[in-house]
Amino acid sequence: MSRLRAFAHFWWNFVVGDDWRVAAGIAVGLLLTWVAEQAGVDVWWFLPIEVAVVLGASLWRATRSVPDA
């Protein structure tokens, strides 16, 4: 059981990492892209924009919480 737990822990840290919001944002973006593609809408451009927005939001949150030196 410890090997299974270690394997699951590795994948959790690999996918989620330090910020669960980034993983959730990317998962939502992938889901929305898939749904739009299934509906026949050409949305190849959506995911790169969504990744940039999620990354920007993550950086904003990280720099906002750092005290001024």
Steps between C-alpha positions, in 0.01 A plus 500: 500500500787740567619470139153580372478799732845619389400463134180699557692763697750539215226558244314740727817707548584478130159615377387734778835615635501812713177658379183297457335799329731467199420130462127570533517789251680291241258211554204734446666642189557153358140406574361816336721447196387139469132594532533773237682268261230234547244766405692568180648837601860565397658615828866400465595852609314486834737278698820708454311812610353316797843374605640855482212633712537225762878552513455877533250456782734259677793741471285789622393302807859392570649849471218661696576288804876577503592783741694795362875478557 
